[in-house]
Amino acid sequence: MQLGFSPFGVAFLLMLFAPNVRWVRNQPPGYGELQSHESRPLLVLERVGQVLSTCSAVAFTCSRGYSFPWLLILAAAFALMVLYEVAWVRYFRGGETLAGMYQPLGPVPVPIASLPVAALALLGVWCQSPVTLASAIILGVGHIGIHLGHLHELASR
């Protein structure tokens, strides 16, 4: 782990935020109602994880991650982000519905929530940054937990 500016972290964050900007402008009907039922502890973990993950993704560089085993981890993290983009494209082309947001992508449940968290965790492993990895775990507990709650609420309707 080395403190510095990470262009890889910036690229990951751009891939993460780009579809969210479009989504915020056109949230699907009924999303506000789901939000009103979110667990406060999970929401706190999500927000803390978002701040910590954003800062650590940009602030830690990888000085030894360009050799064989480490490049595989970076490639896997990038592949997860590509799958995240695929999930968003499917959502936007599928009519931007609540059900579309929570539709699994193959074996991946709630891919719009889980794929970027997994990618950030791998970015932390690649950078050998326990701070980035811990941030991704905190984010994952909150963010994935909230979205699994949404999915459960939708299924019970």
C-alpha positions as semicolon CSV with decimal commas, in nm:
position;residue;x (nm);y (nm);z (nm)
1;M;0,000;0,000;0,000
2;Q;0,140;0,333;-0,103
3;L;-0,021;0,674;-0,066
4;G;-0,055;0,859;-0,396
5;F;-0,291;0,923;-0,685
6;S;-0,444;0,615;-0,848
7;P;-0,557;0,650;-1,210
8;F;-0,701;0,298;-1,182
9;G;-0,914;0,408;-0,889
10;V;-1,035;0,710;-1,083
11;A;-1,124;0,490;-1,381
12;F;-1,321;0,255;-1,155
13;L;-1,505;0,546;-0,996
14;L;-1,592;0,694;-1,335
15;M;-1,732;0,357;-1,442
16;L;-1,925;0,345;-1,115
17;F;-2,068;0,696;-1,123
18;A;-2,152;0,734;-1,493
19;P;-2,467;0,519;-1,498
20;N;-2,570;0,646;-1,155
21;V;-2,588;1,003;-1,285
22;R;-2,839;0,894;-1,549
23;W;-3,031;0,682;-1,297
24;V;-3,062;0,968;-1,043
25;R;-3,230;1,183;-1,307
26;N;-3,485;0,909;-1,393
27;Q;-3,546;0,691;-1,089
28;P;-3,806;0,422;-1,149
29;P;-4,154;0,470;-1,007
30;G;-4,180;0,320;-0,659
31;Y;-3,812;0,356;-0,569
32;G;-3,885;0,633;-0,318
33;E;-4,121;0,401;-0,132
34;L;-3,852;0,133;-0,113
35;Q;-3,607;0,391;0,019
36;S;-3,843;0,488;0,299
37;H;-3,818;0,133;0,440
38;E;-3,437;0,109;0,440
39;S;-3,259;-0,003;0,755
40;R;-3,089;0,294;0,924
41;P;-2,782;0,094;1,036
42;L;-2,735;-0,039;0,680
43;L;-2,778;0,313;0,543
44;V;-2,506;0,444;0,779
45;L;-2,272;0,162;0,673
46;E;-2,347;0,234;0,308
47;R;-2,272;0,606;0,341
48;V;-1,954;0,552;0,543
49;G;-1,844;0,285;0,294
50;Q;-1,914;0,516;0,000
51;V;-1,697;0,794;0,141
52;L;-1,415;0,564;0,250
53;S;-1,418;0,363;-0,075
54;T;-1,417;0,673;-0,293
55;C;-1,127;0,829;-0,103
56;S;-0,921;0,511;-0,073
57;A;-0,971;0,410;-0,437
58;V;-0,810;0,736;-0,544
59;A;-0,556;0,776;-0,263
60;F;-0,372;0,441;-0,273
61;T;-0,152;0,326;-0,559
62;C;-0,002;-0,009;-0,632
63;S;0,372;-0,011;-0,661
64;R;0,416;-0,387;-0,712
65;G;0,095;-0,485;-0,892
66;Y;0,219;-0,510;-1,247
67;S;0,363;-0,862;-1,225
68;F;0,190;-1,190;-1,311
69;P;-0,037;-1,281;-1,024
70;W;-0,128;-0,921;-0,942
71;L;-0,230;-0,836;-1,298
72;L;-0,486;-1,119;-1,285
73;I;-0,648;-0,955;-0,983
74;L;-0,661;-0,620;-1,160
75;A;-0,807;-0,788;-1,471
76;A;-1,072;-0,960;-1,260
77;A;-1,164;-0,630;-1,094
78;F;-1,194;-0,463;-1,433
79;A;-1,404;-0,753;-1,565
80;L;-1,644;-0,709;-1,273
81;M;-1,678;-0,341;-1,359
82;V;-1,751;-0,430;-1,722
83;L;-2,024;-0,669;-1,601
84;Y;-2,157;-0,384;-1,385
85;E;-2,185;-0,167;-1,696
86;V;-2,359;-0,455;-1,878
87;A;-2,613;-0,476;-1,594
88;W;-2,684;-0,104;-1,626
89;V;-2,719;-0,122;-2,004
90;R;-2,967;-0,407;-1,959
91;Y;-3,159;-0,197;-1,705
92;F;-3,171;0,113;-1,925
93;R;-3,273;-0,084;-2,235
94;G;-3,528;-0,286;-2,039
95;G;-3,755;0,007;-1,960
96;E;-3,592;0,132;-1,638
97;T;-3,822;-0,056;-1,401
98;L;-3,774;-0,152;-1,037
99;A;-3,775;-0,520;-1,131
100;G;-3,498;-0,451;-1,384
101;M;-3,278;-0,297;-1,117
102;Y;-3,280;-0,613;-0,909
103;Q;-3,270;-0,873;-1,187
104;P;-2,979;-1,114;-1,139
105;L;-2,700;-1,125;-1,394
106;G;-2,634;-1,496;-1,429
107;P;-2,551;-1,622;-1,080
108;V;-2,490;-1,270;-0,946
109;P;-2,778;-1,141;-0,731
110;V;-2,846;-0,766;-0,734
111;P;-2,556;-0,707;-0,976
112;I;-2,596;-0,330;-0,978
113;A;-2,515;-0,335;-0,605
114;S;-2,280;-0,631;-0,572
115;L;-2,049;-0,611;-0,875
116;P;-1,889;-0,271;-0,800
117;V;-1,839;-0,369;-0,436
118;A;-1,659;-0,687;-0,541
119;A;-1,453;-0,489;-0,793
120;L;-1,351;-0,235;-0,527
121;A;-1,255;-0,519;-0,293
122;L;-1,033;-0,667;-0,564
123;L;-0,887;-0,322;-0,629
124;G;-0,795;-0,315;-0,260
125;V;-0,633;-0,658;-0,287
126;W;-0,446;-0,550;-0,600
127;C;-0,320;-0,234;-0,429
128;Q;-0,243;-0,437;-0,118
129;S;-0,446;-0,176;0,068
130;P;-0,626;-0,301;0,378
131;V;-0,798;0,039;0,396
132;T;-0,952;-0,001;0,049
133;L;-1,050;-0,360;0,118
134;A;-1,208;-0,271;0,454
135;S;-1,390;0,021;0,289
136;A;-1,533;-0,210;0,024
137;I;-1,649;-0,454;0,292
138;I;-1,823;-0,178;0,488
139;L;-1,982;-0,051;0,167
140;G;-2,086;-0,402;0,072
141;V;-2,260;-0,476;0,400
142;G;-2,462;-0,156;0,372
143;H;-2,521;-0,128;-0,002
144;I;-2,583;-0,493;-0,081
145;G;-2,786;-0,533;0,238
146;I;-3,011;-0,243;0,140
147;H;-3,062;-0,376;-0,212
148;L;-3,134;-0,729;-0,090
149;G;-3,394;-0,570;0,137
150;H;-3,545;-0,392;-0,162
151;L;-3,551;-0,718;-0,356
152;H;-3,720;-0,895;-0,066
153;E;-3,980;-0,619;-0,036
154;L;-4,053;-0,633;-0,410
155;A;-4,092;-1,012;-0,397
156;S;-4,341;-0,987;-0,110
157;R;-4,569;-0,745;-0,297
